[in-house]
Amino acid sequence: QVQLVESGGGLVQPGGSLRLSCTASGSILNFNNMGWYRQAPGKQREFVAISTPLGGTTYLESVKGRFTISRDNANNTLYLQMGSLKPEDTAVYYCNGYEMGYRQWYWGQGTQVTVSS
């Protein structure tokens, strides 16, 4: 089995930045698409960003130009660089990915991001 572990969340003021990390217990080269999702209190989990193995990216419209998703294959880590943060970005952020060897999706446990003054 594979584990995905997120880190980097915290409390930040509006306009601030955070970088989230998602480290896999195995090689992320074994993953197809990997992405970030978020869930705010009382709301459904929503897609934030996705990274394809060939380097393609797609973003939720409201985070375009503020968030950047990237992969570090050497360190088996997926990142989400978040800037110009807004209170509406407050949520628990989850990473996920499709592991091609086990042929299944994996989710991390989530990391809390709170944007507040």
N, C-alpha and C positions, 0 to 999 in steps of 0.2 A: 504494500500500500504506500501511498504518497501523502505527505502532509504539506500544507501551505500555511505559513505563519506570517501574519501581518505585524507590522510595527510602524512607529512614527507618528501615530495620532497624538492629539493633545488639545489644549486650549490655546487659541490664537485670536488676536484682535482683527476686526475687519480690515481688509487690505493687506493682511499678512500672508505668509507663505508657510507651507509644510511639505515635506517629502515623505510619502508613505512607501514602505518596502514590503514586499511579499517574497519570502524565501522558501524555495521548495526543498524537500528532503532529498530529492534526486535531481537529475539534470533537467533543466527546463527545455533543453533541446528535444526532450521526449514529449513536450506539449505542443499541441497545435495552437489554436487561438487561446490567448490569455487576456483576462480583462479585469476591470474594477467595477463594482456595483456599490450602491449605497442605499441605506434605509433610514429615513428620518422617523421620529416618533409618530405613530398613528398613520403612517403612509406605507405603501407597498415598496418593496425593493425595486430600484431602478438602475438601468444601465448607465454607466458613466463613460467608460472608454474601453477600447479593445485593441489588442496588438496581434497581428498575424505573424506567422513564422518568417514571412518574406519582408517584414518591416512595415506593412500597411497599418494604418491607424484609423479609427473612427471614434468620434466623440459625441456625447450628448450636446445638443445645440447650446445649452446654457453655460457650458464650461469651455467651449471652443475659444482658443486664444488665451485661456487662463491656466488650463491643465495640460500636462504633457505626460504621456505614457511611454515607457521605454523598458527594454530588456537588457540585462547584463548576463549573458550566457556563462561567462567565466565564473560568476558568483551565484549562479542559479537564482537570480532575483529579478522580480518585476517591480518597477517603480511607478509611482504617480506623483509627479511634481505639481503642486498646487500653488497658484499665486492669485493675488487680488481676491482673496477669500471674502465671501459674503456670509451673513448670518444664515441665509438659506442653504448654504453648503453644509450646515451642521447635520451630521448623520453618523451612523456606524458604517464604515467602509469595509467592503469585503473584496478579496481577490478570488478569482476562479480560473480554471483552465481545464482543457480536455487533454488527458494523458493518453497518448496513443498506444502505449504498451498494454495498459490495463483497460483501455477503451472505455473510460468513464470520466465524468466531470468531478472535479474536486473543488471544495470551497475552504477558504481559511475561516478562522474563528471571528474575525472582524476587529477593527480598531476604531475607537471613538474619535471623531473630529468635532470640536465645538468652536464655533466662530462667534465671539461675543466680546463686547467692550466692558 
